[in-house]
Amino acid sequence: MAARWRESKSKFKERVTREGRFAEMQNFRRGLVTDEVCSDSESWERAKLEFPPLEDASSVKANGVWEALAVSASVRESDPRTEVEWVSRHILIPPESIKPDSVPSSSAVALLVWARQEKSEFYRGVYAKIMPKQSEVDREARFKDDGRKVTDIIDQVRRSHPLLSDVRAGSKGDS
């Protein structure tokens, strides 16, 4: 019940609209205000209690999928950055399509469930704080091994520079 009290007015309106109960909820609120039972702001809180989220078959099925994903990763542990990256990659994917072996930890599943409900809060808060700044990414990228051999790079530099084209590897100069 506490979760409904924390549901924002805009989220509540979106939810009851999605559930097809917006007109019914508005009539309920108007009746409270018109009959002077309570104020307009109090009518919103009462409407949240009167119109809790519908528990439909798809949400029950989704809950089972979430539980299965969490159980599949219950023995794995990962760092928070990996979990946040995983959540950001899977936030729009239906839970049935998520491969259990891709789940980094059971806490990542819990974070994903929350992030799907609070996308803006996830990206503004969690994602923004834990992910590195672009300058950090660029700095780290300079030191990543790109797979080229150092000797190949040296040979490429020798061929491209006219003064070095005569210098051979390992020679100290013949003058």
C-alpha positions as CSV (number, residue, x, y, z in Angstrom):
1,M,0.0,0.0,0.0
2,A,2.9,2.4,0.7
3,A,4.0,2.2,-2.9
4,R,0.7,3.7,-4.1
5,W,1.3,6.7,-1.8
6,R,4.6,7.2,-3.5
7,E,3.2,6.9,-7.0
8,S,3.4,10.4,-8.5
9,K,0.2,12.0,-9.8
10,S,1.5,11.8,-13.4
11,K,2.5,8.1,-13.1
12,F,-0.9,7.4,-11.5
13,K,-2.7,9.1,-14.4
14,E,-0.6,7.2,-17.0
15,R,-1.3,3.9,-15.3
16,V,-5.1,4.2,-15.0
17,T,-5.2,5.5,-18.6
18,R,-3.2,2.4,-19.7
19,E,-5.6,0.2,-17.7
20,G,-8.6,1.9,-19.4
21,R,-9.9,3.3,-16.1
22,F,-9.1,7.0,-16.4
23,A,-12.7,8.2,-16.9
24,E,-14.0,6.0,-14.0
25,M,-11.2,7.4,-11.7
26,Q,-12.0,11.0,-12.8
27,N,-15.7,10.5,-12.0
28,F,-14.7,9.1,-8.6
29,R,-12.5,12.1,-7.8
30,R,-15.1,14.7,-9.1
31,G,-17.7,13.1,-6.8
32,L,-15.5,13.5,-3.8
33,V,-14.7,17.1,-4.5
34,T,-18.3,18.0,-5.6
35,D,-19.8,16.4,-2.5
36,E,-17.2,18.3,-0.5
37,V,-15.9,15.0,1.0
38,C,-12.3,16.2,0.5
39,S,-10.1,18.7,-1.3
40,D,-8.8,18.2,-4.9
41,S,-5.3,17.2,-3.7
42,E,-6.8,14.7,-1.2
43,S,-9.0,13.3,-3.9
44,W,-5.9,12.2,-5.8
45,E,-4.6,10.3,-2.8
46,R,-8.0,8.6,-2.2
47,A,-8.2,7.7,-5.9
48,K,-4.8,6.0,-5.7
49,L,-6.2,3.8,-2.9
50,E,-9.4,3.2,-4.8
51,F,-7.7,2.3,-8.1
52,P,-4.7,0.1,-7.2
53,P,-2.8,-1.5,-10.1
54,L,-4.6,-4.2,-11.9
55,E,-3.1,-7.7,-11.5
56,D,-3.6,-9.2,-14.9
57,A,-2.4,-12.5,-16.3
58,S,0.6,-10.9,-18.2
59,S,1.9,-9.3,-15.0
60,V,1.6,-12.6,-13.1
61,K,3.5,-14.4,-15.9
62,A,6.1,-11.6,-16.0
63,N,6.6,-12.0,-12.3
64,G,7.4,-15.7,-12.8
65,V,9.9,-14.8,-15.5
66,W,11.6,-12.2,-13.3
67,E,11.9,-14.8,-10.5
68,A,13.3,-17.4,-12.9
69,L,15.9,-14.9,-14.1
70,A,16.9,-14.0,-10.6
71,V,17.2,-17.6,-9.6
72,S,19.3,-18.4,-12.7
73,A,21.8,-15.7,-11.6
74,S,21.6,-16.2,-7.8
75,V,25.1,-17.7,-7.5
76,R,26.7,-15.0,-9.7
77,E,28.1,-11.8,-8.4
78,S,29.2,-8.8,-10.4
79,D,30.2,-5.2,-9.9
80,P,27.6,-2.4,-10.0
81,R,28.9,-0.9,-13.2
82,T,28.4,-4.2,-15.1
83,E,24.9,-4.5,-13.6
84,V,23.9,-1.0,-14.6
85,E,25.2,-1.5,-18.2
86,W,23.3,-4.8,-18.4
87,V,20.1,-3.1,-17.2
88,S,20.5,-0.3,-19.7
89,R,20.8,-2.8,-22.5
90,H,17.8,-4.8,-21.4
91,I,15.4,-2.1,-20.2
92,L,13.2,-2.3,-23.2
93,I,13.4,-6.0,-23.9
94,P,10.5,-8.2,-22.7
95,P,11.6,-10.4,-19.8
96,E,10.7,-13.6,-21.7
97,S,13.4,-12.6,-24.3
98,I,16.2,-12.2,-21.8
99,K,18.7,-15.0,-21.9
100,P,19.3,-16.3,-18.3
101,D,23.0,-16.8,-18.9
102,S,23.3,-13.0,-19.7
103,V,22.1,-12.0,-16.3
104,P,25.1,-10.8,-14.2
105,S,23.4,-11.2,-10.8
106,S,20.1,-11.5,-9.1
107,S,20.4,-7.9,-7.9
108,A,20.7,-6.8,-11.6
109,V,17.3,-8.4,-12.2
110,A,15.8,-6.4,-9.2
111,L,17.4,-3.2,-10.6
112,L,15.9,-4.0,-14.0
113,V,12.4,-4.5,-12.7
114,W,12.7,-1.1,-10.9
115,A,14.3,0.7,-13.8
116,R,11.6,-0.4,-16.2
117,Q,9.0,1.3,-13.9
118,E,11.2,4.4,-13.2
119,K,13.2,4.9,-16.5
120,S,13.9,8.6,-16.0
121,E,15.0,8.1,-12.4
122,F,17.3,5.2,-13.5
123,Y,19.0,7.2,-16.3
124,R,19.2,10.5,-14.3
125,G,20.3,9.0,-11.1
126,V,21.8,5.5,-11.2
127,Y,23.1,5.4,-14.7
128,A,24.5,9.0,-14.7
129,K,26.4,8.4,-11.4
130,I,27.9,5.0,-12.1
131,M,28.8,5.3,-15.7
132,P,32.1,6.9,-16.6
133,K,32.3,10.3,-18.2
134,Q,33.2,10.4,-21.9
135,S,36.6,11.8,-21.2
136,E,37.4,8.8,-19.0
137,V,36.2,6.4,-21.7
138,D,38.5,8.2,-24.2
139,R,41.4,8.2,-21.9
140,E,41.1,4.4,-21.3
141,A,40.6,3.7,-25.0
142,R,44.0,5.1,-25.8
143,F,45.6,2.3,-23.7
144,K,43.6,-0.6,-25.0
145,D,45.4,-3.2,-27.1
146,D,44.1,-2.9,-30.6
147,G,45.7,-6.2,-31.6
148,R,48.5,-4.7,-33.8
149,K,52.1,-5.8,-33.2
150,V,54.4,-3.1,-32.1
151,T,56.9,-4.1,-34.8
152,D,54.3,-3.7,-37.5
153,I,53.6,-0.2,-36.3
154,I,57.3,0.6,-36.3
155,D,57.7,-0.7,-39.8
156,Q,54.7,1.4,-40.9
157,V,56.3,4.5,-39.4
158,R,59.6,3.7,-41.1
159,R,57.9,3.3,-44.5
160,S,55.9,6.5,-44.1
161,H,58.8,8.8,-43.0
162,P,61.5,9.6,-45.7
163,L,64.4,9.9,-43.2
164,L,63.6,6.6,-41.6
165,S,63.0,4.6,-44.7
166,D,66.7,3.5,-44.9
167,V,66.9,2.5,-41.3
168,R,66.6,-1.2,-40.7
169,A,65.4,-2.8,-37.6
170,G,68.2,-3.7,-35.2
171,S,70.9,-1.6,-37.0
172,K,72.7,1.1,-35.0
173,G,73.9,3.1,-37.9
174,D,76.8,2.2,-40.3
175,S,78.6,5.6,-40.3
